[in-house]
Amino acid sequence: MNDRRLENMIGHLLRAGVFLAAAVVLTGGAIYLAHHAFDRAEFHTFAPGGPDLRMASGIVQSAAHFRGEGLIQIGLLLLIATPVLRVMMALLGFALERDRLYSTVSLIVLLILAYSLMFMS
C-alpha cells in the first residue's frame, strides 16, 4: 500500500461517513417532523419524555423502531465515529507500510480519542 492509495481510501471513508450520517439525520428529521409538526411548543416548563435516549440501547431501540429522535442521534453518532474510523484506517495503513513513527502517532491519537469518548462527558 502506498501513500496515495491510503489518502484516497481515507478520503472515500470520510466522504461516505459524512453522507451516510447526513442521510440518517435527514431521514430522522423528516420522520420527527411528520409526527410532531403540529405539536404546540411548551416553553414554560421543561419535562423530558419519551425513551431514555442517552443510553446506547435506548438509541438503537428507538432507531430500530424508526423514531425520529433515535435516527437523528444515530446519525450524529455516525458523524462522530467518522473521524475515529479515519484514525483507525490511518493506523492500519501505516502499519501495513511498516512506518513505525506514524503508526505510533496514530495509535496515540486513537487512544486519546477513545479515552475522551469514554470518560469525558
Beta strands, then each sheet from edge to edge (+ up, - down):
end
